[in-house]
Amino acid sequence: MNETQGLVAALGAERSETRLRAALAAGTDPEPELLDELVARCGVEPDFYVRDMLTWAITRYPVERTVPAVTAELESSCAQARSQALHTLSKIGDGSTWPAITRELLTDDDDEVSRSAWRAAVVLVPDDERAALAAILVSQFGRGDADMHRSLSRALVELGDAANHAVALGQRSTDPVIRGHAAATEQLAADPESAFVFDIDLARRAAALGE
């Protein structure tokens, strides 16, 4: 077994420490034969820290090879593969990948996929698409749990003034949940260091009472 074959075997080892060291080695001394294995492993690796190391390793390869390989994973039926591919694209930071961040990904039924898409989008979006991106993001107001709410608001804050109109429209919504999330987003934009405050249960009770 040569060194490359040994690393491939180690990337699928039972112990997470072994997989982590293998991913580190693959990025420290990139071998062309390993890239496809690293990308594929992202979709099945159960350990967060190993996945993050896999992403780092992939970014060590030439962009002309990594971008096509990673972008292809966005079509995967596996949610983790889509989510990790989006995370990796955000770390590669190549603006040419922006068209791959579709509305379908930004509104994906899987929370981790959509959240990864939000984060990637605000990194990759060109200036003339920022307002259009904000309009898509505000359509997700009230979705998911508190972490999702915070992630969405932070993505909108990252868009700066381009998000102001979309967030303002949210505050005029007839849905108290949307209004509450929009208001919390505006507050966060005004003071990014402040605590994010959005009580969705309170907003839902208000909606049930017709307020």
Residue pairs with C-beta under 8 A, 6 or more apart in sequence:
1 9
3 31
4 31
4 33
4 34
7 22
7 25
7 26
7 31
7 34
8 34
8 37
10 18
10 19
10 21
10 22
10 25
11 19
11 22
11 23
11 26
11 37
11 38
11 41
12 19
12 41
13 19
13 22
16 46
16 47
16 49
16 50
19 45
19 47
19 50
20 47
20 49
20 50
20 53
23 38
23 41
23 50
23 53
23 54
23 56
23 57
24 53
24 57
26 34
26 38
26 57
27 53
27 56
27 57
27 58
27 59
27 60
28 60
30 57
30 60
30 61
32 61
32 65
35 58
35 61
35 65
35 66
35 69
36 69
38 54
38 57
38 58
39 58
39 69
39 70
39 73
39 85
41 54
42 51
42 54
42 55
42 58
42 73
42 80
42 81
42 84
42 85
42 88
43 73
43 76
43 78
43 80
43 81
43 84
44 78
44 80
44 81
45 51
45 54
45 84
51 84
54 84
55 84
55 87
55 88
55 91
56 91
58 66
58 69
58 70
58 88
58 92
59 66
59 88
59 91
59 92
63 92
63 94
66 88
66 92
67 89
67 92
67 94
67 96
67 97
70 85
70 88
70 89
70 92
71 85
71 89
71 97
71 100
73 81
73 82
73 84
73 85
74 82
74 85
74 86
74 100
74 102
74 105
76 82
76 85
79 108
79 110
79 112
79 113
80 112
82 105
82 108
82 110
82 113
82 116
83 110
83 112
83 113
83 115
83 116
84 116
86 101
86 105
86 113
86 116
86 117
86 119
86 120
87 116
87 119
87 120
89 97
89 100
89 101
89 120
89 124
90 116
90 119
90 120
90 123
90 124
93 123
93 124
94 124
95 124
95 126
97 124
98 121
98 124
98 125
98 126
98 129
101 117
101 120
101 121
101 124
101 125
103 136
105 113
105 114
105 117
106 114
106 117
106 118
106 121
106 133
106 136
106 137
106 140
107 114
107 136
107 139
107 140
108 114
108 117
111 143
111 144
111 145
111 148
114 140
114 143
115 148
115 151
115 152
118 137
118 140
118 151
118 152
118 155
119 151
119 155
121 133
121 137
121 155
122 133
122 155
122 158
122 159
125 133
125 159
127 162
130 159
130 160
130 162
130 163
131 162
131 163
131 165
131 166
133 159
133 162
134 156
134 159
134 162
134 163
134 165
134 166
134 167
135 166
137 152
137 155
137 156
137 159
137 163
137 166
138 156
138 163
138 166
138 167
138 169
138 170
138 178
138 182
140 152
141 152
141 170
141 173
141 177
141 178
141 181
141 182
141 185
142 149
142 175
142 177
142 178
142 180
142 181
142 200
142 203
143 149
143 152
146 198
146 200
149 181
149 184
149 196
149 198
149 200
150 196
150 198
152 181
152 185
153 181
153 184
153 185
153 188
153 196
153 198
154 188
154 196
156 163
156 166
156 167
156 185
156 189
157 163
157 185
157 188
157 189
157 192
163 189
164 189
167 182
167 185
167 186
167 189
168 182
168 186
169 182
170 178
170 179
170 181
170 182
170 185
171 179
171 182
171 183
171 186
172 179
173 179
173 182
175 207
176 203
176 204
176 206
176 207
176 211
177 200
177 203
177 204
177 207
179 203
180 198
180 199
180 200
180 202
180 203
181 198
181 200
181 203
183 198
184 196
184 197
184 198
187 194
187 197
188 194
188 196
